[in-house]
């Protein structure tokens, strides 16, 4: 049984929005890396003691190591002022899409619906480190959006001590900040692990909390399959689950998926060891309903009514 058209449509709208929001923040981050490189080169290089193209081992050059703090402080302010409005705007849209989804899936809206929606937004905001659209000191987002200058400082100190050519130093900081064809840049690498996954994590956590408030127990695991989709996601895609069934997800293996006929027709299992729990879900703190297929998972969960869930599962 297919999902009702209106529900399927809101799932597709969410998928499209989450993907575009993630891509937008990734592009902004890569552009910000460029500003950090420009600032570093324009502010440091002219002040370096250089002779015959070689960085000199002088007190002035060691003093410049501390200047990196100022460069990074300015950069971190740019990151916050650029990304925070973007994050807030995207979260606002995620909340609206989920509100529409619950209005479609709940047979009858409880009188406290609006209050639950509002309180859940505040709770999940605090979880990610936001309050009234601002970063919380010591919160998750604050810690992630602030880049640490330590690696850059160490590189400059070694360049001075080793008296390397200034052009070699410029090439080195460019590779560290911007990256290359095989390695992400400094900020891109830092954000890749947390910020790019933020919207999907927020969506899942918000969904789960609202469903908990309304006593909803069933959800659809939805999303598209692409070339690099994981075995776990292929096995769970478009299926309806009871929340209790997710308790066994941390011990899921491709072998179990094969035995239970969970994979779609034609799917080639990617795991080298089908009897081992995949590393992308095998880590401390893995939460099935929030983390789904693990780091960078782009699938989503959509809670539905008991009646619809049982029809889709073919149960009495």
Backbone torsions as a table, in degrees:
resi	resn	phi	psi	omega
1	UNK	NA	130.3	177.4
2	UNK	-81.1	157.3	175.2
3	UNK	-70.5	151.3	175.1
4	UNK	-54.5	147.1	-174.0
5	UNK	-54.6	-43.4	-177.4
6	UNK	-64.2	-37.3	179.6
7	UNK	-71.9	-42.3	178.5
8	UNK	-61.9	-36.7	-179.4
9	UNK	-66.2	-42.3	179.9
10	UNK	-68.2	-32.3	175.6
11	UNK	-62.8	-45.0	-179.3
12	UNK	-66.1	-37.6	178.1
13	UNK	-63.5	-41.3	178.5
14	UNK	-65.1	-43.9	178.9
15	UNK	-57.3	-47.8	-178.5
16	UNK	-63.2	-43.8	-178.3
17	UNK	-67.0	-46.2	-178.1
18	UNK	-60.1	-39.0	179.4
19	UNK	-67.1	-44.6	-178.5
20	UNK	-68.6	-37.7	179.3
21	UNK	-65.8	-40.4	178.4
22	UNK	-64.5	-44.5	179.6
23	UNK	-63.4	-37.2	-179.3
24	UNK	-64.6	-43.7	-178.4
25	UNK	-70.9	-30.6	177.2
26	UNK	-67.6	-43.0	178.6
27	UNK	-64.0	-40.0	178.9
28	UNK	-63.4	-40.2	-179.7
29	UNK	-64.0	-42.7	179.9
30	UNK	-65.2	-38.2	176.4
31	UNK	-65.0	-39.3	-179.9
32	UNK	-64.1	-34.6	176.0
33	UNK	-57.5	-40.4	179.6
34	UNK	-61.8	-37.7	178.9
35	UNK	-68.2	-35.4	178.2
36	UNK	-65.1	-42.4	178.6
37	UNK	-63.6	-45.7	-179.9
38	UNK	-60.7	-43.7	179.7
39	UNK	-63.9	-42.4	-178.5
40	UNK	-62.8	-45.6	-178.2
41	UNK	-69.1	-45.5	-175.2
42	UNK	-70.7	-30.5	-176.8
43	UNK	-93.7	-30.1	-176.7
44	UNK	-91.9	-48.4	-171.2
45	UNK	-57.5	-45.8	-179.2
46	UNK	-62.2	-23.4	-177.0
47	UNK	-91.5	-11.0	-177.7
48	UNK	-70.7	141.3	170.6
49	UNK	-78.9	113.2	-177.3
50	UNK	-128.1	136.6	177.5
51	UNK	-131.8	125.1	-178.1
52	UNK	52.8	37.3	177.0
53	UNK	80.4	4.9	-177.3
54	UNK	-110.9	132.9	176.8
55	UNK	-68.6	130.3	-175.4
56	UNK	-91.9	153.3	179.2
57	UNK	-89.0	81.9	-175.2
58	UNK	-127.4	161.8	179.1
59	UNK	-62.7	-38.5	179.8
60	UNK	-60.6	-41.4	-179.2
61	UNK	-66.9	-38.5	177.6
62	UNK	-67.1	-31.3	176.7
63	UNK	-63.2	-34.0	-178.0
64	UNK	-67.4	-18.4	177.4
65	UNK	-58.1	-38.7	-179.5
66	UNK	-70.3	-22.4	179.0
67	UNK	-65.5	-22.8	-179.6
68	UNK	-61.8	-30.6	176.9
69	UNK	-57.2	-45.1	-179.2
70	UNK	-66.1	-39.2	179.0
71	UNK	-61.8	-44.4	-178.4
72	UNK	-72.1	-34.5	177.8
73	UNK	-61.5	-44.6	178.0
74	UNK	-65.0	-40.8	179.9
75	UNK	-63.5	-44.5	-179.6
76	UNK	-62.3	-34.0	175.7
77	UNK	-66.1	-38.9	177.8
78	UNK	-65.4	-40.3	179.3
79	UNK	-60.2	-48.6	-178.5
80	UNK	-63.5	-44.6	-177.1
81	UNK	-70.4	-25.0	179.5
82	UNK	-87.0	-47.1	-171.9
83	UNK	-85.8	-32.1	-175.5
84	UNK	-62.0	-46.6	176.5
85	UNK	-60.6	-36.2	179.2
86	UNK	-65.2	-44.1	179.4
87	UNK	-64.4	-45.8	179.7
88	UNK	-61.3	-42.3	179.9
89	UNK	-63.9	-42.3	-179.8
90	UNK	-67.6	-40.7	178.6
91	UNK	-63.7	-38.8	177.6
92	UNK	-59.2	-41.8	-179.7
93	UNK	-70.5	-37.4	176.9
94	UNK	-60.1	-43.9	178.8
95	UNK	-61.9	-44.0	-179.2
96	UNK	-63.9	-42.0	179.0
97	UNK	-64.4	-40.3	179.1
98	UNK	-69.6	-36.2	177.1
99	UNK	-60.5	-44.8	177.2
100	UNK	-61.3	-41.5	-179.4
101	UNK	-61.4	-45.4	-180.0
102	UNK	-69.0	-32.9	176.2
103	UNK	-63.7	-32.2	179.3
104	UNK	-78.9	-33.8	-172.6
105	UNK	-92.5	-23.9	177.1
106	UNK	-79.9	128.0	-178.4
107	UNK	-60.8	-38.0	179.3
108	UNK	-144.4	126.6	-177.5
109	UNK	-71.6	124.0	177.1
110	UNK	-65.6	156.2	179.9
111	UNK	-61.8	-28.1	-177.2
112	UNK	-90.9	13.3	-175.1
113	UNK	-53.5	-54.4	-176.7
114	UNK	-60.3	-38.9	-179.1
115	UNK	-66.3	-42.0	178.8
116	UNK	-62.9	-44.0	178.9
117	UNK	-58.1	-46.9	-178.3
118	UNK	-65.4	-46.9	-178.3
119	UNK	-66.4	-36.8	179.0
120	UNK	-65.8	-40.8	177.6
121	UNK	-57.9	-46.6	-179.4
122	UNK	-62.6	-41.8	-178.1
123	UNK	-65.0	-46.8	-178.5
124	UNK	-70.5	-33.4	173.9
125	UNK	-57.6	-47.0	179.8
126	UNK	-62.3	-36.5	-179.8
127	UNK	-61.6	-39.6	-179.0
128	UNK	-88.8	-6.9	176.0
129	UNK	100.8	33.7	178.8
130	UNK	-126.2	146.4	172.3
131	UNK	-146.6	120.4	-177.0
132	UNK	54.5	37.3	177.1
133	UNK	78.4	5.6	-179.1
134	UNK	-115.6	154.1	-179.9
135	UNK	-71.5	138.5	176.5
136	UNK	-90.1	128.6	177.8
137	UNK	-59.0	126.4	-179.2
138	UNK	83.3	-2.0	179.9
139	UNK	-77.8	172.0	-176.8
140	UNK	-58.8	-53.8	-176.8
141	UNK	-63.2	-39.0	179.4
142	UNK	-59.0	-43.5	-178.0
143	UNK	-68.5	-32.0	-177.9
144	UNK	-80.6	-37.2	-176.4
145	UNK	-77.0	-11.0	179.3
146	UNK	-95.8	116.3	-180.0
147	UNK	-85.2	142.4	-177.7
148	UNK	-95.0	126.8	-177.2
149	UNK	-83.0	0.9	-173.1
150	UNK	-55.1	-47.3	-177.3
151	UNK	-62.4	-40.6	179.2
152	UNK	-65.5	-42.1	179.6
153	UNK	-60.2	-45.5	-179.3
154	UNK	-62.2	-39.5	-179.2
155	UNK	-65.4	-42.7	178.5
156	UNK	-65.7	-41.5	179.2
157	UNK	-60.6	-42.6	178.8
158	UNK	-67.3	-35.6	179.3
159	UNK	-64.7	-38.4	179.5
160	UNK	-70.3	-47.9	-179.4
161	UNK	-62.4	-41.1	-178.1
162	UNK	-82.9	-7.9	-179.4
163	UNK	48.6	59.9	-178.9
164	UNK	-87.7	161.6	177.2
165	UNK	-61.0	142.6	-177.3
166	UNK	-63.2	-34.1	178.5
167	UNK	-67.4	-33.4	176.8
168	UNK	-66.9	-37.8	178.4
169	UNK	-65.2	-43.6	179.3
170	UNK	-62.2	-42.9	178.2
171	UNK	-63.0	-37.1	-179.4
172	UNK	-66.2	-45.3	-178.9
173	UNK	-71.3	-29.9	176.8
174	UNK	-63.4	-44.0	179.9
175	UNK	-66.3	-38.0	-179.4
176	UNK	-68.5	-41.1	-176.0
177	UNK	-83.9	-44.7	-176.1
178	UNK	-91.0	-30.6	-176.3
179	UNK	88.0	-167.3	177.4
180	UNK	-145.3	-165.1	-175.3
181	UNK	-66.2	-21.5	-178.1
182	UNK	-112.7	-5.8	-175.2
183	UNK	-138.1	132.8	177.6
184	UNK	-69.0	157.1	176.8
185	UNK	-71.7	172.7	-174.5
186	UNK	-57.4	-52.9	-178.2
187	UNK	-75.9	-40.6	178.3
188	UNK	-58.8	-42.1	179.4
189	UNK	-64.7	-42.0	-179.8
190	UNK	-66.1	-44.7	-177.0
191	UNK	-75.9	-26.7	-177.1
192	UNK	-57.4	-35.3	-176.1
193	UNK	-77.7	-26.1	-173.1
194	UNK	-126.3	-55.5	-170.0
195	UNK	-69.4	-40.7	-178.5
196	UNK	-64.0	-25.0	-179.9
197	UNK	-90.2	-6.2	-171.8
198	UNK	-55.9	-48.1	-173.7
199	UNK	-65.1	-41.8	179.0
200	UNK	-67.7	-37.6	177.2
201	UNK	-65.5	-44.7	-179.7
202	UNK	-61.9	-46.9	-179.7
203	UNK	-57.9	-46.2	-178.1
204	UNK	-67.4	-43.6	-179.2
205	UNK	-65.4	-41.9	179.6
206	UNK	-63.7	-48.4	178.3
207	UNK	-54.3	-48.8	-176.2
208	UNK	-63.6	-41.6	-177.7
209	UNK	-68.7	-42.7	178.3
210	UNK	-63.6	-43.6	179.2
211	UNK	-60.6	-39.8	178.1
212	UNK	-61.2	-43.3	-179.9
213	UNK	-62.2	-32.5	-177.8
214	UNK	-99.5	5.9	177.2
215	UNK	69.7	26.6	179.3
216	UNK	-84.1	134.3	-171.8
217	UNK	-116.0	-14.7	-175.1
218	UNK	-114.3	146.6	177.6
219	UNK	-147.3	159.3	174.5
220	UNK	-101.4	135.3	174.9
221	UNK	-94.0	105.3	-170.1
222	UNK	-120.1	163.0	179.2
223	UNK	142.4	164.8	-179.4
224	UNK	-88.0	155.2	173.3
225	UNK	-101.7	133.1	177.0
226	UNK	-125.0	-178.6	-174.5
227	UNK	-57.2	-37.5	-177.1
228	UNK	-101.1	18.5	175.7
229	UNK	-61.6	150.1	-176.7
230	UNK	-87.1	155.6	178.5
231	UNK	-56.2	-41.5	-178.6
232	UNK	-58.2	-46.6	-177.9
233	UNK	-68.5	-37.5	178.1
234	UNK	-63.1	-37.7	-178.5
235	UNK	-73.0	-26.5	-174.5
236	UNK	-104.5	-13.9	-175.5
237	UNK	-55.1	133.9	174.9
238	UNK	65.2	12.5	177.8
239	UNK	-99.6	154.0	178.5
240	UNK	-99.5	134.2	-179.1
241	UNK	-128.6	150.1	167.8
242	UNK	-88.5	143.9	-175.3
243	UNK	-57.3	-30.2	179.4
244	UNK	-65.8	-26.8	-178.9
245	UNK	-70.3	-18.9	-179.8
246	UNK	-75.0	-11.4	-179.8
247	UNK	-63.8	-23.9	179.3
248	UNK	-93.1	-3.2	179.7
249	UNK	-60.5	-39.4	-179.8
250	UNK	-61.4	-15.6	179.0
251	UNK	-111.2	12.8	-178.9
252	UNK	-67.7	141.8	174.9
253	UNK	-132.9	155.5	176.1
254	UNK	-58.0	-29.7	178.4
255	UNK	-63.0	-41.4	177.4
256	UNK	-64.2	-39.5	178.9
257	UNK	-61.8	-39.6	178.2
258	UNK	-68.5	-45.0	-178.4
259	UNK	-60.8	-34.5	-176.9
260	UNK	-94.9	3.4	179.0
261	UNK	64.2	38.1	-175.4
262	UNK	-82.2	-23.6	-175.1
263	UNK	-79.0	144.2	177.1
264	UNK	-67.7	157.8	-179.7
265	UNK	-56.2	133.1	177.2
266	UNK	85.8	-2.6	-178.9
267	UNK	-72.1	129.2	176.4
268	UNK	-100.5	116.2	-178.2
269	UNK	-61.7	132.8	-175.7
270	UNK	-92.3	-22.2	-175.9
271	UNK	-64.1	136.6	176.6
272	UNK	-73.7	-37.0	177.7
273	UNK	-116.7	102.1	-174.4
274	UNK	-73.6	-10.4	-179.5
275	UNK	-96.6	3.2	-179.1
276	UNK	-107.2	139.9	175.5
277	UNK	-63.8	126.2	-178.6
278	UNK	-57.9	142.3	-176.7
279	UNK	-61.6	-27.1	-176.2
280	UNK	-71.8	-12.7	172.5
281	UNK	-121.0	-5.0	-177.7
282	UNK	-97.0	78.0	178.3
283	UNK	-151.1	154.4	-178.8
284	UNK	-60.6	135.9	177.3
285	UNK	87.1	2.3	179.3
286	UNK	-59.2	125.1	179.2
287	UNK	-115.6	109.6	-174.0
288	UNK	-52.1	-45.2	-174.6
289	UNK	-73.4	-27.8	179.4
290	UNK	-94.2	-42.0	-174.0
291	UNK	-89.1	-21.3	177.5
292	UNK	51.0	-112.9	179.7
293	UNK	-87.5	21.5	176.4
294	UNK	88.9	-170.7	-178.1
295	UNK	-48.5	130.9	176.3
296	UNK	70.3	13.9	177.7
297	UNK	-68.9	130.3	-177.4
298	UNK	-105.7	8.9	175.1
299	UNK	-83.2	163.2	-177.1
300	UNK	-133.2	161.0	175.0
301	UNK	-109.8	141.2	-178.5
302	UNK	-132.1	111.5	-179.3
303	UNK	-74.0	140.8	-179.0
304	UNK	-133.4	169.0	-178.2
305	UNK	-69.1	157.0	177.2
306	UNK	-58.7	-42.0	-177.6
307	UNK	-61.1	-48.0	-179.7
308	UNK	-66.6	-39.9	-179.7
309	UNK	-59.9	-44.8	-177.7
310	UNK	-69.7	-32.6	175.9
311	UNK	-66.9	-43.4	-177.8
312	UNK	-68.5	-32.1	178.9
313	UNK	-84.6	-7.3	178.3
314	UNK	74.1	27.4	-178.7
315	UNK	-98.6	157.7	173.7
316	UNK	-78.0	NA	NA
